[in-house]
């Protein structure tokens, strides 16, 4: 079962969205992804597997965005 979370606000969207994805882990899924606004463009990172796999892939990137969406 998929889960979707979005955020628009003053905090770093990446932190809010990753925390939201971790809360959705109980639902069962086979992939995860996150998209954030960066310099007027949408940057997307996705992977098959668990949220921790997405987090590992994501940690190498720098995002200061306050707008984003994520899914499992």
C-alpha positions as a Markdown table, in Angstrom:
| # | Residue | x | y | z |
|---|---|---|---|---|
| 1 | Unk | 0.0 | 0.0 | 0.0 |
| 2 | Unk | 1.4 | 3.4 | -0.9 |
| 3 | Unk | 1.6 | 6.5 | 1.1 |
| 4 | Unk | 2.1 | 10.1 | 0.0 |
| 5 | Unk | 3.2 | 13.1 | 2.0 |
| 6 | Unk | 3.7 | 16.7 | 0.9 |
| 7 | Unk | 5.1 | 19.8 | 2.6 |
| 8 | Unk | 5.2 | 23.5 | 2.1 |
| 9 | Unk | 6.4 | 25.6 | 4.9 |
| 10 | Unk | 9.4 | 27.2 | 6.6 |
| 11 | Unk | 11.3 | 24.1 | 7.7 |
| 12 | Unk | 13.6 | 22.0 | 5.6 |
| 13 | Unk | 11.2 | 19.9 | 3.5 |
| 14 | Unk | 13.7 | 17.0 | 3.3 |
| 15 | Unk | 13.6 | 16.5 | 7.1 |
| 16 | Unk | 9.9 | 16.8 | 7.3 |
| 17 | Unk | 9.3 | 14.4 | 4.4 |
| 18 | Unk | 11.8 | 11.8 | 5.5 |
| 19 | Unk | 10.3 | 11.7 | 9.0 |
| 20 | Unk | 6.8 | 11.3 | 7.3 |
| 21 | Unk | 8.1 | 8.4 | 5.2 |
| 22 | Unk | 9.4 | 6.7 | 8.3 |
| 23 | Unk | 6.0 | 6.9 | 9.9 |
| 24 | Unk | 4.5 | 5.3 | 6.8 |
| 25 | Unk | 6.8 | 2.3 | 6.8 |
| 26 | Unk | 4.3 | 0.0 | 8.5 |
| 27 | Unk | 2.1 | 0.0 | 5.4 |
| 28 | Unk | 4.3 | -2.3 | 3.3 |
| 29 | Unk | 5.9 | -1.0 | 0.0 |
| 30 | Unk | 8.6 | -1.9 | -2.5 |
| 31 | Unk | 10.0 | 1.6 | -3.3 |
| 32 | Unk | 10.3 | 5.2 | -2.1 |
| 33 | Unk | 11.0 | 8.6 | -3.6 |
| 34 | Unk | 11.3 | 12.2 | -2.8 |
| 35 | Unk | 11.0 | 15.3 | -5.0 |
| 36 | Unk | 12.1 | 18.8 | -3.8 |
| 37 | Unk | 12.2 | 22.3 | -5.4 |
| 38 | Unk | 15.8 | 23.4 | -6.0 |
| 39 | Unk | 16.5 | 26.7 | -7.8 |
| 40 | Unk | 13.1 | 26.6 | -9.5 |
| 41 | Unk | 13.5 | 23.1 | -10.7 |
| 42 | Unk | 12.2 | 19.8 | -9.3 |
| 43 | Unk | 14.9 | 17.4 | -8.2 |
| 44 | Unk | 13.8 | 13.7 | -7.6 |
| 45 | Unk | 15.6 | 10.9 | -5.9 |
| 46 | Unk | 14.0 | 7.4 | -5.9 |
| 47 | Unk | 15.0 | 3.8 | -5.2 |
| 48 | Unk | 13.6 | 0.4 | -4.8 |
| 49 | Unk | 13.7 | -1.0 | -1.3 |
| 50 | Unk | 13.1 | 0.6 | 2.1 |
| 51 | Unk | 13.1 | 4.2 | 3.3 |
| 52 | Unk | 16.6 | 3.7 | 4.8 |
| 53 | Unk | 17.8 | 2.9 | 1.3 |
| 54 | Unk | 16.4 | 6.2 | 0.0 |
| 55 | Unk | 17.8 | 8.1 | 3.0 |
| 56 | Unk | 21.3 | 6.6 | 2.2 |
| 57 | Unk | 21.0 | 7.7 | -1.4 |
| 58 | Unk | 19.6 | 11.1 | -0.4 |
| 59 | Unk | 22.2 | 12.0 | 2.2 |
| 60 | Unk | 24.8 | 12.7 | -0.4 |
| 61 | Unk | 22.7 | 15.6 | -1.8 |
| 62 | Unk | 22.3 | 19.1 | -0.5 |
| 63 | Unk | 18.7 | 20.5 | -0.4 |
| 64 | Unk | 17.6 | 23.6 | 1.4 |
| 65 | Unk | 14.1 | 23.4 | -0.1 |
| 66 | Unk | 10.9 | 24.2 | 1.9 |
| 67 | Unk | 8.7 | 22.6 | -0.7 |
| 68 | Unk | 8.5 | 18.9 | -1.6 |
| 69 | Unk | 6.6 | 15.6 | -1.9 |
| 70 | Unk | 7.5 | 12.0 | -1.1 |
| 71 | Unk | 6.0 | 8.6 | -1.5 |
| 72 | Unk | 6.4 | 4.9 | -0.5 |
